[in-house]
Amino acid sequence: MQRQEHKLDATDISFGRLASKIAMLLRGKNKPDFTPYLDQGDAVIVENVAKMKISGNKLNGKIYYSSSQHPGGLKKTKLKDLIDKKGQAEVLRRAVYGMLPNNKLRQEMLKRLTIK
């Protein structure tokens, strides 16, 4: 199986639309012989992530949740705080992560994602 390499420019594209396109390429859904239980996707390189567009009130309104599974262990992080702490590449990576299937193939697909 031949894996292609796709280069995407994130300039002025909203991160949700970009993440859905990346997830489709990583999974291989653009190929005519797509099979859900096989990892047939391509490699994706994303450039200019700092110029990615965040529309609406997402900076203050979008909240990421994480839990320690203990009472009172729910942590909330706003999108703006996440960008300040880890950068826009982490926001895109998390969006793509959520769009990939929740199975053993997910980590192998994410290894082929390069964000510059």
Order of alpha helices (4+ residues) and beta strands (2+ residues): beta-alpha-beta-alpha-beta-beta-alpha-alpha-alpha-beta
